[in-house]
Amino acid sequence: MNLVGHVAVALGDDTSPSTEFLVGCMLPDLAAIARVRVARPTGDLGDGVAYHHACDAVFHESAWFRGENRSLRDVLLGAGIDTGPARACSHAGVEMLLDGGLVASPTVESTAQVTLHAVGVGTPDLAGLAREEVRAVWVERLHLIGSSLEPARYADAGFVAERLHRMTAGRRRIELRAEHVDAVATALAEFQPSIAGRAPEVVSQVREWVPSHHLPG
C-alpha cells in the first residue's frame, strides 16, 4: 500500500488514531521516498510503523493486488518496458492508483493532508530517527514531501507515471526511462477506473484481515 492507503485503513469506523500514529503508518514509505534509512521508533509512531507492515503483509498477498499487479505488469511488458521497470511500475502504480480512488472520500483526503502537514512541519522524534550525518537531508526531504505532495493527484495517471519516473531514477535495475513515461501513463489510465472503483472494498478487506493487536486505539 502507499501513503494514502495506509491512512485509509487506519481510519476504521470505531477508531480515532492520533496524527502521530498516522505519521508512523506513512513512515516506511516516507523513508523510501527520501532514500534515507531510519531507526524504528517507539510510542504511537512505532505502533503506526507496525500497523503499516501488518497491512502491507496482507495487502501484498491478496488475490486482488496480485491480479492487478500481474495484469498491469504484462501490459507494460507488451508496451516495450523492460522487465525491471515494468515490475516496479506495476507494483507501485497499482498502489498509487488505489490512493487516487481513496481520496474521493473527503475524510480520507483531509486526514491524509493533515498527516502530511505534520510530516512537513516535522518533530524532533522524526528528525532523530535518522543518523546524525544524514539528519539534515532527512528533515529537508520530509519538509519537501509534506509541503508539496497533494494526495488528490494520485487520481491522475499522468502524475503517477511521472512519480514512478522520479522514484526509480538512478536505480539501474528498475529505472523507468523518460521515453517510456507516456506509455506507462497510458497503461495506468486503462487500469485507473477499475482500481478506483474497488478502492473502498480493498481497504475494508485489509482492515478486516490485519491481526487485531495491530489496530490503533
Protein Blocks (a to p, Z undefined) as FASTA:
>chain_A
ZZklmmmmmmcfkbccdfklmmmmmmmmmmmmnopacdddehjllmmmmmmmmmmmmmmm
pmklmmmmmmmmmmmmmnopafklmmmmmmmmmmmmmmmmmmmpmklmmmmmmmmmmmmn
opaklmmmpcfklmmmmmmmmmmmmmmmcfklmmpmklmmmmmmmmmgoilkloccfklm
mmmmmmmmmmmmmmmmmmmmmmmmmmmmpcfklpgZZ
